[in-house]
Amino acid sequence: MSTTTAAADAAPKPKKTSKKKQSRVNWSHEQGPVVGAVNAASAAMAVAAVGSLPEVALDPLWAAGAGAIGATASAVRGDQPLFSRVFRGVRWAGFAGWCSYALATGGPWEVATMAALGAGTVAASVFQPVSRSYEIAREDRQAAEGEVRRRAGLAGEWESRINRVCRVPRPGARVTDLVEWEMPDPRTPGATRKTGLSIVVELPAGSSSWRTVARAAEALASDADLPDGCGVEVASHGSRRKVLLLVSTLDALAEEIPAGDDYSPMSIYDDLPTCMHRDGSLGTVNLKWANSLLIGATGSGKSAHLSLLIRQLLRCRDVMVFGIDFNGGKCFRPFLQPWLEGKAARPAIDWVATTEKEALLMLDFLIAAIGVRSSGYAELMAQVNDDKVPASPEVPHLHVVADEAADLPAKVKNKLVELSNRSRGASIRQTTCSLRAVSAAGEQLPKPLIAQASVRIALRVNEESELQRLYGYSTGLPKADELPEPGYGLLQTVPAAPRLMRGHLVKPNDSYAVAEATDQWRPALDAITIGVARGVYEKRWERATWLGGPAPAITVPAPAAAPEQHQEEDVPKVVARPLAEIDLAGAKESARRLREELEARNRGQEQHGEEGQEQHGEESDGGVEEVFEEIASAYGDDGDLPRLLVLAIELCGEAERVHYDLVAAEAGLTPERVRELLRTIDVEPLPKPFRVDGTKARGYDLEALEVAAERILAGEAVVPDDLRDAL
């Protein structure tokens, strides 16, 4: 405390001194080229005017002598460039010579004399900036030379230290680069501070590798007498003989750095800020393609850091967070509170599992979504020329956060491993949190989860072996005692070496604030993914008995209204009406009759070949068209619903499912075209084939078709022209 107080008390004093010096310099010397020349001319004019008075009768030699002394002093100044010395000497001689001439001729009032003074003033004001530029160039050159000498001395000091401490054989280590860190000062916006330096060292041939230096990191810090909280981090630098030393000379982690109240939108493709490193630089993680692992002993700040990671994920416009927490959802409840209180339209965490049954439902849903998303967004991946699903607000990235994962049942752990291994291309990733990084059978984390985590965060642990299990046994890791307080830890983004860091400080009410602030841009789950198991997904909060009461309604915002210039009077308006209110009298019977005719036609094709197919087709064309007109008329001819969607709904009949090749056969389209058209209104086939009337094939569920119809009738979905004109 005393050191900090003394430093704080002493900090303002240099600033005050600096201001006084700056003011004195501006007043007495840096007057500008014109003002300086005018002042000199005014002084010469005053001396000539007063000295020429009869009462004074100043001898011209006095002015000439003063000018000679000034010119000589300027010419012999060794700290000035030659041009500046010549200019200053000529200026002294010029103004003093003019003053002597004016005194010798009886005064300065002759026109020619005044004109000579004006010309000299103009010349002085023109050449003064040139002289000053030479002086600045010399000052910069001297400063650069001094910096080079200082850096050379610093490099030599570290060369000697490395050779001595690490016992490097001759010709010894050689410093090839040295860069001092200028990092932003979090306490003073816009200001920077020096926090340490990076040193690149090349070891001589035949000596040990960079790991030799890494093992001596603590001894190097001690030899350099670095302040408490500072140290030396060592890593390879492109080859085994090149070593990168990160030497911190200021403990940037001494003070907690609050996460702040910045909840502005981000993307899963962005680097998410989470911590500060010992050199004062911000630490970030990128979770678009990476699984992450967070461990920490009890009281290490692990829960707070997990909350920080969730906070940054929620800021992303293209991310949905799923959570697994068998402690009654304690980790995620603060983020759900605004929704539970009616201050947010949707839950910040889209799905929370607090039991084994619910966790298996969630993980089975996500595992099934891998193939569905990969095939359903094949065209989208082709457009961006990638073999992985791109994330966007329309197709959100899904991120699973599992808290206290080591205590989960074996079935759940196995599902997490399967999801981790297979889901990267479908834009599904996960963060696993645990007390320890132990992979022994029956306890803690499965080994594949650790192996697949390319972002590894370890907060304060009780034993150094915990760090070695996570990061390896021969990487020159910082010691466990370098993580003295909650929030301290190591961050590694594979394949880089782990680095010491301190997580940003989050407050208890930050979870509430970020959930409320990000509600306006939180994405909704895409229709293709929901189609994996719509009933399971949509009833997820009905099963959440751990909330202690019924879950609030989830409001999905409707698409933004079209601009006014497109609301032309001649465009027919859609009248919203629920599907249940549409008159379906006779529609079921029509669908049944149509299905029987189509099946009879198919049987006829198998028995009579192509000839019988053509004949039967000619006989039935008119009847099928008549039945379709009857079906369409049941919904009305006002153009609200596309005829293809109406046909698909009615063909479901009592089976409540329909094969899309049946829809295609009746509509006169190919099955591929039917799938393409219905996909424009977010209707996707079921992921697996099903049987209807003895035939097994892919197709649609009645519920999905009716949901699409409801959205169209409610004005929440726009029917493309291709679909409306398909029949």
C-alpha atoms as one frame of an Amber mdcrd trajectory, in Angstrom:
protein
   0.000   0.000   0.000   2.779   2.452   0.838   4.489   1.898  -2.502   1.273
   2.454  -4.386   0.412   5.553  -2.366   3.858   7.026  -2.867   3.679   6.384
  -6.588   0.246   7.979  -6.770   1.396  11.048  -4.806   4.481  11.469  -6.927
   2.742  11.095 -10.269   1.320  14.655 -10.613   4.611  16.437  -9.792   6.438
  15.758 -13.067   3.352  16.939 -14.964   3.402  20.319 -13.163   7.114  20.758
 -13.785   6.638  19.836 -17.412   3.909  22.450 -17.826   6.123  25.183 -16.365
   8.981  24.284 -18.653   6.713  24.225 -21.648   5.287  27.645 -20.750   8.767
  29.145 -20.221  10.039  27.767 -23.511   7.063  29.071 -25.437   7.436  32.531
 -23.930  11.151  33.082 -24.206  12.290  31.196 -27.270   9.702  29.522 -29.466
   8.135  32.735 -30.775   7.687  31.720 -34.384   9.688  32.906 -37.420   7.779
  36.152 -38.001   7.396  37.215 -34.369  11.054  36.503 -33.616  12.244  38.517
 -36.595   9.887  41.402 -35.780  11.064  41.431 -32.137  14.714  41.588 -33.237
  13.952  44.377 -35.702  12.005  46.271 -33.033  14.940  46.026 -30.615  17.370
  47.311 -33.272  14.938  50.117 -34.137  14.582  51.129 -30.481  18.362  51.164
 -29.909  18.931  53.228 -33.068  16.120  55.676 -32.272  17.127  56.253 -28.653
  20.868  56.160 -29.287  20.627  58.812 -32.029  19.096  61.364 -29.648  21.480
  64.255 -28.827  21.089  63.620 -25.120  22.266  59.974 -25.566  24.606  60.099
 -28.597  25.390  56.368 -28.488  28.609  55.483 -30.251  27.932  53.128 -33.273
  30.849  50.960 -32.168  28.862  49.776 -29.146  26.180  48.271 -31.417  28.820
  46.828 -33.718  30.631  45.256 -30.766  27.457  43.687 -29.376  26.667  42.240
 -32.804  30.173  40.847 -33.174  29.966  39.122 -29.779  26.536  37.602 -30.597
  27.625  36.435 -34.047  30.780  34.864 -32.648  28.886  33.069 -29.883  26.394
  31.676 -32.408  29.115  30.534 -34.801  31.099  28.614 -32.197  28.143  26.643
 -30.689  29.082  23.014 -31.217  25.619  21.602 -30.473  24.024  23.270 -33.513
  24.154  22.334 -37.211  26.391  24.431 -39.485  23.464  26.109 -41.259  21.912
  27.190 -37.949  25.206  28.603 -36.697  25.754  30.563 -39.911  22.141  31.810
 -39.927  22.225  32.972 -36.318  25.613  34.653 -36.813  24.415  36.448 -39.962
  21.224  37.545 -38.174  23.210  39.022 -35.286  25.578  40.742 -37.696  22.733
  42.015 -39.852  20.638  43.621 -37.134  23.703  44.969 -35.237  25.234  46.305
 -38.465  21.962  48.048 -39.375  21.802  49.581 -35.884  25.411  50.851 -36.151
  24.706  52.363 -39.586  21.557  54.109 -38.299  23.490  55.571 -35.349  26.305
  56.710 -37.614  23.914  58.467 -40.057  21.925  60.360 -37.460  18.941  58.052
 -36.934  16.782  55.332 -38.466  14.202  57.609 -40.085  15.514  57.648 -43.644
  13.367  55.709 -46.116  16.285  53.673 -47.404  17.323  52.819 -43.848  13.811
  51.683 -42.919  13.559  49.658 -46.133  16.827  47.890 -45.336  15.473  46.978
 -41.891  12.251  45.613 -43.462  14.173  43.518 -45.988  16.341  42.087 -43.254
  13.269  41.248 -41.163  11.648  39.407 -44.084  14.853  37.480 -44.803  15.205
  36.487 -41.149  11.587  35.267 -40.974  12.067  33.195 -44.173  15.311  31.484
 -43.179  14.435  30.902 -39.526  12.170  27.818 -40.266  14.916  26.378 -42.450
  17.380  26.769 -39.615  14.934  25.233 -37.169  14.379  22.197 -39.439  18.123
  21.534 -39.396  18.083  21.748 -35.599  15.133  19.350 -35.287  16.794  16.870
 -37.640  19.947  17.007 -35.540  17.982  16.541 -32.301  16.124  13.547 -33.766
  19.359  12.045 -35.004  20.994  12.480 -31.608  17.943  10.969 -29.860  17.954
   8.008 -32.245  21.652   7.466 -31.734  21.169   7.627 -27.983  18.301   5.123
 -28.207  20.444   2.788 -30.304  23.236   3.007 -27.751  20.785   2.398 -24.917
  19.184  -0.573 -26.678  22.616  -1.950 -27.565  23.573  -1.739 -23.911  20.303
  -3.438 -22.924  20.838  -6.168 -25.508  24.405  -6.702 -24.299  23.164  -6.883
 -20.728  20.693  -9.656 -21.604  23.227 -11.487 -23.751  25.581 -11.579 -20.810
  22.784 -12.620 -18.431  21.616 -15.508 -20.642  25.148 -16.767 -21.225  25.901
 -16.644 -17.511  22.647 -18.028 -16.064  21.994 -20.655 -18.753  25.693 -21.495
 -19.181  25.576 -21.127 -22.937  28.914 -22.191 -24.503  30.976 -19.843 -26.659
  30.516 -17.891 -28.860  27.432 -17.395 -26.656  23.861 -16.252 -27.243  23.234
 -13.259 -29.503  20.303 -10.842 -29.244  18.964 -10.312 -32.769  15.954  -8.117
 -31.925  14.673  -6.135 -28.980  11.306  -4.353 -28.805   9.996  -2.428 -25.821
   6.263  -2.632 -25.136   4.078   0.459 -25.342   0.690  -0.719 -24.096  -2.555
   1.224 -23.523  -3.001   2.401 -19.961  -6.451   1.167 -18.812  -6.605   3.848
 -16.131  -5.908   6.714 -18.564  -7.762   6.468 -21.889  -5.525   7.414 -24.803
  -2.310   7.135 -22.784   0.316   4.399 -23.005   2.804   2.921 -20.600   5.974
   0.832 -20.867   5.375  -2.599 -19.417   8.363  -4.636 -20.592  10.209  -5.857
 -23.647  10.438  -8.708 -26.142  13.893 -10.138 -26.813  14.756 -12.511 -29.645
  17.883 -14.525 -28.894  19.793 -16.835 -31.211  21.681 -19.638 -29.496  24.997
 -20.853 -30.928  25.191 -24.045 -32.936  25.812 -27.127 -30.835  24.264 -25.649
 -27.694  20.970 -26.662 -26.093  17.582 -25.689 -27.496  15.216 -22.948 -26.366
  13.904 -25.269 -23.682  17.192 -24.790 -21.818  16.411 -21.093 -21.515  12.773
 -21.870 -20.644  13.847 -23.937 -17.653  15.914 -21.013 -16.396  13.108 -18.425
 -16.719  12.791 -17.899 -12.968  16.578 -17.607 -12.558  16.727 -15.001 -15.339
  13.983 -12.955 -13.646  15.840 -13.140 -10.349  19.153 -12.133 -11.955  17.442
  -9.122 -13.576  15.881  -8.247 -10.187  12.447  -7.788 -11.724   9.731  -6.313
  -9.469   7.232  -8.551  -7.689   4.559  -9.757 -10.094   6.874  -9.476 -13.085
   8.699 -12.301 -14.758  10.142 -13.868 -17.892   8.098 -15.995 -20.289  10.050
 -18.087 -22.805   8.917 -19.593 -26.101  10.367 -20.896 -29.331  10.702 -18.375
 -32.159  10.595 -20.244 -35.441  13.381 -22.722 -34.751  14.891 -24.636 -31.872
  17.863 -22.268 -31.581  15.829 -19.051 -31.611  14.278 -18.010 -28.317  11.626
 -15.395 -27.590  11.810 -13.847 -24.132   8.843 -11.810 -22.880  10.200  -9.756
 -20.006   7.654  -7.799 -17.965   9.055  -4.865 -16.018   5.732  -3.504 -14.756
   3.091  -5.658 -13.074   0.140  -4.949 -15.365  -1.933  -7.498 -13.437  -1.541
  -5.791 -10.069  -4.912  -4.086 -10.390  -8.197  -5.677 -11.386  -9.426  -4.681
 -14.833 -13.259  -4.453 -14.866 -15.064  -5.929 -17.852 -16.958  -2.643 -18.082
 -20.406  -2.003 -19.485 -19.662  -2.432 -23.184 -22.420  -4.671 -24.559 -22.092
  -3.594 -28.183 -22.772  -6.224 -30.891 -20.007  -8.581 -31.948 -19.698 -11.703
 -34.101 -18.533 -15.237 -33.364 -15.841 -14.595 -35.978 -14.398 -11.808 -33.758
 -11.710 -12.221 -31.122 -13.577 -11.986 -27.813 -11.673 -10.015 -25.127 -11.486
 -11.903 -21.849  -8.315 -10.962 -19.969  -5.067  -9.016 -19.769  -1.617 -10.571
 -20.099   1.360  -9.737 -17.931   2.798  -7.451 -20.622  -0.339  -5.279 -20.499
  -1.791  -6.559 -23.781  -5.401  -7.698 -24.002  -6.001 -11.427 -24.232  -8.706
 -12.727 -26.557 -10.235 -16.039 -27.598 -11.855 -16.966 -30.893 -14.539 -19.623
 -30.463 -15.935 -19.980 -33.988 -13.914 -23.075 -34.794 -12.553 -23.976 -31.350
 -13.732 -26.054 -28.426 -12.599 -24.522 -25.150 -11.782 -25.926 -21.735 -11.822
 -24.019 -18.444 -10.472 -25.487 -15.211  -9.809 -24.003 -11.795  -9.817 -24.978
  -8.168 -12.589 -23.924  -5.813 -12.257 -20.203  -5.149 -10.138 -19.551  -8.238
 -12.719 -17.334  -9.935 -13.696 -20.062 -12.398 -17.427 -19.326 -12.222 -16.810
 -15.616 -12.770 -14.607 -16.318 -15.791 -17.215 -18.677 -17.234 -19.776 -15.911
 -16.782 -17.424 -13.595 -18.673 -17.164 -16.058 -21.573 -20.968 -16.383 -21.726
 -21.303 -12.600 -21.627 -19.048 -12.210 -24.658 -20.894 -14.975 -26.527 -24.226
 -13.261 -25.890 -22.893 -10.068 -27.450 -22.512 -11.945 -30.747 -25.390 -11.375
 -33.141 -24.866 -14.801 -34.703 -24.632 -17.083 -31.640 -27.123 -19.060 -29.577
 -25.975 -20.476 -26.240 -27.166 -23.835 -24.866 -26.315 -24.721 -21.255 -25.846
 -27.868 -19.169 -25.702 -27.409 -15.401 -26.779 -30.080 -12.935 -26.623 -27.601
 -10.028 -30.158 -26.458 -10.713 -29.146 -24.155 -13.546 -27.316 -21.866 -11.109
 -24.704 -20.869 -13.691 -27.285 -19.718 -16.241 -30.147 -18.384 -14.136 -28.730
 -14.832 -13.820 -28.775 -14.594 -17.622 -32.402 -15.805 -17.704 -33.658 -13.403
 -15.039 -34.637 -10.526 -17.403 -36.776 -12.968 -19.402 -38.338 -14.430 -16.258
 -39.185 -10.896 -15.102 -40.705  -9.944 -18.453 -37.958  -7.457 -19.350 -36.672
  -9.533 -22.262 -38.635 -11.150 -25.065 -36.526 -14.303 -25.181 -34.257 -16.246
 -22.820 -30.599 -15.319 -23.198 -29.656 -19.005 -22.844 -31.824 -20.732 -25.429
 -31.938 -24.163 -23.771 -30.820 -25.222 -20.293 -30.544 -28.840 -19.164 -30.420
 -29.536 -15.427 -31.099 -33.300 -15.500 -29.620 -36.271 -17.290 -32.792 -36.815
 -19.310 -32.914 -33.214 -20.527 -29.180 -33.151 -21.266 -29.514 -36.267 -23.420
 -32.472 -34.724 -25.256 -30.427 -31.596 -25.957 -27.292 -33.436 -27.049 -29.233
 -35.891 -29.230 -30.928 -32.905 -30.853 -27.574 -31.236 -31.558 -25.914 -34.419
 -32.796 -28.818 -35.025 -35.181 -28.522 -31.400 -36.303 -24.964 -31.978 -37.537
 -26.016 -33.864 -40.641 -29.175 -31.827 -41.174 -27.322 -28.503 -41.091 -24.527
 -29.822 -43.301 -26.938 -31.034 -45.998 -29.547 -28.314 -45.584 -26.993 -25.540
 -46.059 -25.017 -27.183 -48.848 -25.958 -24.405 -51.277 -25.017 -21.739 -48.742
 -21.606 -23.344 -48.201 -21.116 -23.481 -51.973 -21.896 -19.765 -52.225 -19.168
 -18.866 -49.725 -16.806 -21.531 -51.122 -16.390 -23.339 -47.816 -17.052 -26.864
 -46.595 -18.323 -25.614 -43.208 -21.595 -23.902 -42.359 -21.074 -20.124 -42.141
 -22.604 -18.393 -39.131 -25.000 -15.457 -39.449 -28.047 -14.074 -37.601 -30.189
 -16.188 -39.943 -28.102 -19.352 -39.438 -26.704 -18.906 -35.910 -23.665 -20.626
 -34.513 -24.630 -22.945 -31.637 -22.406 -22.980 -28.548 -22.878 -25.482 -25.716
 -21.595 -24.517 -22.255 -21.282 -27.412 -19.792 -20.570 -26.392 -16.187 -19.025
 -28.860 -13.709 -18.768 -31.308 -16.608 -16.554 -33.726 -14.697 -19.497 -34.689
 -12.466 -21.889 -35.414 -15.329 -23.137 -38.982 -15.922 -21.125 -41.146 -18.294
 -23.850 -41.085 -20.961 -23.809 -37.303 -21.045 -19.998 -37.197 -21.179 -20.004
 -39.618 -24.096 -22.500 -37.448 -25.953 -20.315 -34.387 -25.320 -17.348 -36.245
 -26.766 -19.340 -37.237 -29.868 -20.551 -33.676 -30.341 -17.018 -32.350 -29.900
 -15.595 -34.732 -32.479 -18.195 -34.238 -35.212 -19.794 -30.802 -34.997 -17.154
 -28.318 -36.161 -18.298 -28.264 -39.781 -21.917 -27.687 -38.696 -20.926 -24.562
 -36.701 -21.585 -26.167 -33.308 -18.897 -25.841 -30.622 -18.692 -26.190 -26.864
 -17.050 -24.881 -23.717 -16.406 -27.399 -20.958 -15.827 -26.288 -17.381 -14.337
 -28.441 -14.621 -12.458 -28.286 -11.329  -9.560 -30.377 -12.606  -8.039 -31.562
 -15.883  -7.961 -35.212 -14.841  -8.972 -37.838 -17.388  -8.776 -40.989 -15.262
 -11.529 -43.510 -15.839 -14.646 -42.755 -13.846 -13.618 -39.259 -12.750 -13.328
 -35.774 -14.134 -13.049 -35.171 -17.885 -12.879 -37.635 -20.765  -9.480 -37.465
 -22.451 -10.949 -36.692 -25.921 -12.560 -33.517 -24.556  -9.171 -32.299 -23.349
  -7.449 -33.307 -26.585 -10.034 -31.535 -28.763  -9.918 -28.257 -26.794  -7.731
 -25.817 -28.724  -8.523 -22.985 -26.279  -7.369 -23.931 -22.779  -7.817 -21.746
 -19.722  -6.510 -22.713 -16.306  -7.192 -20.462 -13.346  -5.504 -20.770  -9.966
  -4.821 -24.408  -9.078  -3.530 -26.050  -5.935  -0.814 -28.149  -7.580   1.493
 -27.499 -10.517   0.732 -30.998 -11.797  -2.730 -29.709 -12.751  -1.130 -27.246
 -15.165   1.212 -29.885 -16.516  -1.658 -32.259 -17.251  -3.400 -29.583 -19.265
  -0.453 -27.949 -21.027   2.261 -30.594 -21.029   5.264 -31.385 -18.891   8.060
 -29.678 -20.830   6.828 -26.266 -21.871   8.460 -24.071 -19.222   5.138 -23.261
 -17.568   4.857 -20.498 -14.962   4.789 -21.797 -11.428   1.531 -22.234  -9.523
   2.614 -19.524  -7.072   2.524 -17.015  -9.949  -1.272 -17.310  -9.804  -1.705
 -15.673  -6.399  -5.330 -14.497  -6.491  -8.713 -15.427  -7.980  -8.853 -14.503
 -11.652  -5.177 -15.241 -12.329  -4.535 -18.043 -14.777  -2.998 -19.272 -17.994
  -4.481 -18.896 -21.468  -3.392 -21.042 -24.382  -4.663 -20.980 -27.934  -3.097
 -24.053 -29.503  -0.430 -24.233 -30.894   0.856 -21.100 -29.103   2.417 -21.490
 -25.668   0.291 -20.768 -22.572   0.588 -17.234 -21.234  -0.043 -15.764 -17.821
  -3.190 -13.641 -17.648  -5.789 -12.159 -15.325  -9.423 -12.312 -16.347 -11.530
  -9.185 -16.585 -13.573  -8.592 -13.465 -17.319  -9.175 -13.850 -19.887  -8.109
 -11.293 -22.950 -10.124 -10.244 -25.358  -7.802 -12.053 -23.381  -7.923 -15.326
 -25.197 -11.118 -16.337 -28.565  -9.424 -15.983 -27.372  -6.327 -17.830 -25.903
  -8.151 -20.827 -28.979 -10.389 -21.194 -31.246  -7.351 -21.221 -28.998  -5.294
 -23.521 -28.530  -8.021 -26.149 -32.162  -9.145 -26.308 -32.884  -6.817 -29.219
 -30.469  -8.560 -31.605 -30.477 -12.124 -30.273 -31.037 -14.559 -33.176 -33.701
 -17.266 -33.355 -32.919 -20.858 -34.201 -33.145 -21.556 -37.916 -35.954 -23.692
 -39.337 -33.642 -26.376 -40.697 -32.208 -27.065 -37.248 -35.603 -26.910 -35.535
 -36.856 -29.492 -38.020 -34.596 -32.105 -36.419 -37.117 -32.532 -33.573 -39.551
 -29.639 -33.479 -41.629 -30.971 -30.592 -38.607 -31.625 -28.381 -37.174 -28.182
 -29.042 -40.369 -26.140 -28.723 -41.350 -27.779 -25.406 -37.936 -27.372 -23.794
 -39.121 -24.703 -21.359 -42.320 -26.588 -20.525 -40.059 -29.299 -19.135 -37.984
 -26.783 -17.116 -39.601 -27.459 -13.736 -36.439 -26.170 -12.047 -37.624 -22.620
 -12.795 -40.194 -23.007 -10.008 -43.146 -22.033 -12.153 -44.386 -21.777 -15.738
 -41.896 -20.273 -18.153 -42.855 -16.960 -19.779 -43.832 -16.851 -23.426 -41.044
 -16.486 -25.983 -41.577 -13.694 -28.473 -39.807 -13.909 -31.811 -39.831 -10.479
 -33.491 -41.593 -10.324 -36.845 -39.596  -9.313 -39.930 -39.176  -5.569 -40.382
 -41.921  -3.885 -42.413 -41.155  -3.078 -46.022 -40.300   0.549 -46.859 -43.285
   2.783 -47.595 -42.332   3.288 -51.227 -43.065  -0.386 -51.856 -46.555  -0.260
 -50.357 -48.343   0.422 -53.619 -52.134   0.608 -53.660 -52.529  -1.957 -56.422
 -50.713  -4.654 -54.444 -53.262  -6.989 -52.799 -52.978  -7.044 -49.020 -52.779
 -10.290 -47.078 -55.617 -10.819 -44.624 -54.262 -12.642 -41.602 -56.468 -15.457
 -40.353 -55.558 -18.568 -38.325 -55.350 -21.839 -40.141 -57.895 -23.348 -37.778
 -60.561 -20.906 -39.030 -60.188 -21.931 -42.685 -63.128 -23.963 -43.992 -61.743
 -27.453 -44.595 -65.120 -29.098 -45.235 -64.649 -31.936 -47.664 -60.921 -31.412
 -47.896 -59.996 -34.616 -46.048 -62.280 -36.657 -48.260 -60.809 -35.014 -51.357
 -57.320 -35.836 -50.179 -58.255 -39.456 -49.501 -59.814 -39.819 -52.973 -56.808
 -38.201 -54.604 -54.419 -40.516 -52.735 -56.398 -43.581 -53.891 -56.279 -42.392
 -57.501 -52.540 -41.806 -57.355 -51.894 -45.195 -55.789 -54.048 -46.844 -58.432
 -52.100 -45.008 -61.105 -48.807 -46.202 -59.603 -50.032 -49.808 -59.500 -51.143
 -49.465 -63.095 -47.687 -48.241 -64.091 -46.064 -51.268 -62.493 -48.478 -53.738
 -64.181 -48.841 -52.310 -67.655 -45.520 -50.574 -68.225 -45.137 -47.251 -69.915
 -48.046 -47.810 -72.338 -50.467 -48.431 -69.503 -48.969 -45.486 -67.654 -49.719
 -43.116 -70.516 -53.273 -44.418 -70.932 -54.029 -44.234 -67.221 -52.474 -40.817
 -67.044 -54.691 -39.504 -69.835 -57.784 -40.884 -68.119 -56.970 -39.442 -64.732
 -55.511 -36.029 -65.591 -58.848 -34.319 -65.591 -59.940 -35.970 -62.349 -56.761
 -35.043 -60.522 -57.005 -31.424 -61.620 -60.620 -31.354 -60.472 -59.677 -32.744
 -57.065 -56.868 -30.175 -56.727 -59.286 -27.342 -57.509 -61.555 -28.678 -54.782
 -58.670 -28.724 -52.319 -57.554 -25.201 -53.224 -61.090 -23.865 -52.975 -61.278
 -25.159 -49.393 -58.666 -22.561 -48.516 -60.119 -19.801 -50.656 -58.886 -18.318
 -53.887 -57.683 -15.010 -52.435 -54.031 -15.884 -53.010 -53.126 -16.032 -49.320
 -51.488 -19.450 -49.489 -49.450 -20.941 -52.340 -51.276 -23.778 -54.066 -48.281
 -26.117 -53.654 -48.404 -25.713 -49.860 -52.179 -26.288 -49.848 -51.703 -29.438
 -51.881 -49.005 -30.775 -49.555 -51.182 -30.153 -46.466 -54.198 -31.928 -47.898
 -52.189 -34.859 -49.211 -51.129 -35.564 -45.632 -54.661 -36.841 -44.937 -55.110
 -38.838 -41.775 -51.480 -40.013 -41.889 -50.367 -36.442 -41.074 -47.278 -36.985
 -43.218 -46.701 -36.920 -46.955 -43.895 -38.089 -49.216 -42.585 -35.288 -51.375
 -42.510 -37.521 -54.460 -46.303 -37.830 -54.080 -46.602 -34.034 -53.971 -44.299
 -33.802 -56.972 -46.305 -36.338 -58.967 -49.569 -34.467 -58.424 -48.064 -31.024
 -58.993 -46.258 -32.055 -62.163 -42.880 -31.105 -60.716 -39.723 -32.984 -59.868
 -39.130 -33.890 -56.199 -36.022 -31.675 -56.234 -38.129 -28.718 -57.398 -40.725
 -29.344 -54.672 -38.016 -29.337 -51.993 -36.468 -26.166 -53.432 -39.789 -24.300
 -53.528 -40.999 -25.277 -50.053 -37.583 -24.458 -48.593 -38.188 -20.802 -49.523
 -40.824 -20.676 -46.760 -38.666 -22.629 -44.269 -40.327 -26.003 -44.812 -37.761
 -28.796 -44.669 -38.254 -32.569 -45.101 -38.034 -34.792 -42.056 -34.461 -36.037
 -41.517 -35.355 -39.723 -41.916 -37.630 -41.677 -44.285 -41.043 -42.828 -43.005
 -43.785 -45.204 -44.120 -47.200 -44.161 -45.402 -49.536 -46.816 -46.848 -46.682
 -49.293 -47.049 -44.321 -46.974 -48.923 -41.120 -45.736 -47.235 -39.647 -42.445
 -48.442 -38.637 -38.941 -47.372 -41.246 -36.238 -46.940 -42.938 -33.615 -44.784
 -44.712 -33.544 -41.451 -48.184 -31.938 -41.358 -47.198 -29.806 -38.360 -44.329
 -28.173 -40.252 -46.586 -27.445 -43.225 -49.293 -25.922 -41.027 -46.785 -23.741
 -39.169 -45.619 -22.362 -42.507 -49.244 -21.688 -43.487 -49.915 -19.886 -40.202
 -46.879 -17.654 -40.673 -47.970 -16.741 -44.193 -51.547 -15.973 -43.143 -50.283
 -13.920 -40.187 -48.066 -11.865 -42.455 -44.878 -13.175 -40.850 -43.580 -14.822
 -44.025 -43.451 -13.653 -47.632 -44.283 -16.082 -50.423 -41.745 -15.822 -53.278
 -43.112 -15.442 -56.790 -41.570 -18.757 -57.849 -43.604 -20.603 -55.234 -46.822
 -18.661 -55.832 -46.614 -19.279 -59.606 -45.497 -22.903 -59.325 -48.992 -24.291
 -60.133
